[in-house]
Amino acid sequence: MQSGLTNPSPRSEHSALLPEGDLERGRYTNPPGPTSSKTSSTKARDGKLPRIPTTTWAKVRYYLPVMGWLPGYSTSTLPGDFLAGLTVASILIPQSISYATSLAKLSPLAGLYSAAIPGAVYALLGSSRQLNVAPEAALSLLIGQAVSGALHGDPHAHPSNPNAIALAVTTITTLQVGLFSFALGLLRLGFMDVLLSRALLRGFVTAIAVVIMIEQLIPMLGLVGREHIINPHTTLEKLKFIIENAATHEHRPTTLISFGSLAILVVLRNLKHTRFVQKYWFIHRIPEVLIVVIVSTILSDKFNWDDLGVVILGDVPIKTDKHFFRFPIHRSTIGYLQSTTSTAVLIAVVGYLDSVVAAKQNADRFGYAISPNRELVALGAGNIIASFVPGCLPAYGSITRSRINADVGGRSQMASLICSALVLLATFFLLPALYFLPRCVLSAVIALVVFTLLAEAPHDVKYFWRMRAYTDLALMAVTFVCTIVWNVEIGIACSIIISLLLVVHKSSKPKMTILGRMPGTTTWKPIAENPEAEEDILPGSAPALIVRLNESLDFANTAQLKQRLRRLELFGEHPHHPSDEPRRKPASVLVFHFRDVETCDACAAQILFESLTNYKSRGTQVYVAHLRPDVRETFERAGIVDLLGEDKICVDVAEAVRKAKIEGDFSERASLQ
């Protein structure tokens, strides 16, 4: 399928050869051509290529992506974008109402405004063409827990206006979410998605699905009234409440309607994947959620389900007075600023992770580049502007909706603009038609989302088990248990903390390899991979150790440099227990292979200086080979070159070994005399 943009894709032809980080920053405005002598002569004295100037228009298009795609928008793709916007809107309208009423404990308007405003802002500022930004189930649940905490934090207090408190908590939280995301983008922290492993995310998402399912079983069984009396708080308390009251206090009509709706939704969704239905593309485009909502509303009106005790949506007043658009920081919201900050931070992190995954999937699928930092800025701006409408929920990208957007025909951000416009039209003109919509049907819609969240968990568990990744399985289980037993915030916090600890644990171990000489050559290769490589390269019994450092040095991976060198010196690269006896003699000659060390920061140089001082003090000859100019400059400033001596800085390992042999022979003759 052709893109709706007349401008070439950022990754087309030459741009695919450019570094993605530089492509993000807009450094390259033209594809690189053949290197001319003039270009070669413009190299800086330090050997680095000069930065290619960026035009003002390129910067404008980078910071305002709409200025890049809108002027060149092709009307030939408008039908596809319109169909995609219409399809996603038909899914989004009932979904956003469900999230707002059932999870966030807010008015349906809050969900609808949240589905329209942030998505429109993102379409103007975001770099992903197919990403759909709107409220998400997990994030709405976090808002609902924050609202419940504000309403029921003091069990002896009875707030006089709970709706006003809910609006205030949601508004100030959404503002903080936007500010935090915006700041992360300005600080270029878009790499955050690499910090959380798939196992941790899967454990968290699975736990979220279980929590949401337990939350929705209460309205689906008609136990909302009894819940207000008993007032269970934690997930386990609510599960116990359901088990104890499901058989004795359920509301039969509500139960039949909700589980009947859920069954129809599941059947219709599965029918779309059958071979017969796939022959007819238009059936695959029909939104089953919208069908169930419309049919249940008609049946509720016709058969007076509200007279049977079924709770309906009712009248939703739409206010467009002076308070419709209001500065989010005022007397009623500022009091909840401190108590909602942790929730806002967690929402921003989790929301961004889902968004960037969805954006990258579509970018890879359609062959264009995205900027994670610009994604953060666009998502933050969308939530900041949404917070000016009281009660708007935080909104982020959805993997499922974005995939549907792309499958139906969305090829540009125009599809998101159309979707937002249709949601607003439905809000002002079609919402009264949903007066008789049973609220338990909205819970059934969310239950369908839960099935989607749970669908990939068995596959991931089987995969990690087949790969014998027992650590990943354990991390998945720990994250799941923390979220279920305590709450969602603790589950997210545990996920992030464990991920950071794993990253630090792996990065704190400097990667080093022992080298040996291949017989009859001057080639040096890792001994672990080449058993025939020779270690005894010096005459006599003088043991030598040639170590290649396989990465740049910084404060993190050099903290254990002394211990790692000591282990290699005494035990080699064989696995060992700390209580084992040394297998090797202490080295009398130590040669460092520094070709792979591109950078070395001040802290790393200081630690290396201390290690080399220890070796020098015990009489070990230390040589350094393959030293890069930048690293040599750092060593000179740190005093390492003066410590070792200029003669110990060698071009390659062969020169270092040759010098060690000469010095060894000289020392041996001196001792004989």
KAMO-V659257 format. One record per helix or strand. SS is the DSSP state (@ for helix, = for strand). FROM is the first residue (numbers start at 0). LEN is the number of residues. If there is no record, write none. Layout:
# KAMO-V659257
((SS & FROM & LEN) (SS & FROM & LEN))
This chain:
# KAMO-V659257
((= & 4 & 1) (@ & 12 & 5) (@ & 19 & 6) (@ & 36 & 5) (@ & 55 & 8) (@ & 65 & 4) (= & 72 & 1) (@ & 74 & 29) (@ & 107 & 18) (= & 132 & 2) (@ & 136 & 16) (@ & 161 & 25) (@ & 189 & 5) (@ & 197 & 23) (@ & 223 & 7) (@ & 234 & 15) (@ & 251 & 20) (@ & 274 & 4) (@ & 280 & 5) (@ & 287 & 16) (@ & 304 & 4) (= & 311 & 1) (@ & 330 & 4) (@ & 340 & 26) (@ & 371 & 15) (= & 395 & 2) (@ & 398 & 10) (@ & 413 & 16) (@ & 430 & 4) (= & 437 & 1) (@ & 438 & 17) (@ & 456 & 10) (@ & 469 & 16) (@ & 487 & 20) (= & 511 & 6) (= & 523 & 3) (= & 533 & 1) (= & 543 & 6) (= & 552 & 1) (@ & 560 & 11) (= & 588 & 5) (= & 599 & 1) (@ & 601 & 16) (= & 620 & 5) (@ & 628 & 10) (@ & 639 & 5) (@ & 645 & 3) (= & 648 & 2) (@ & 652 & 20))
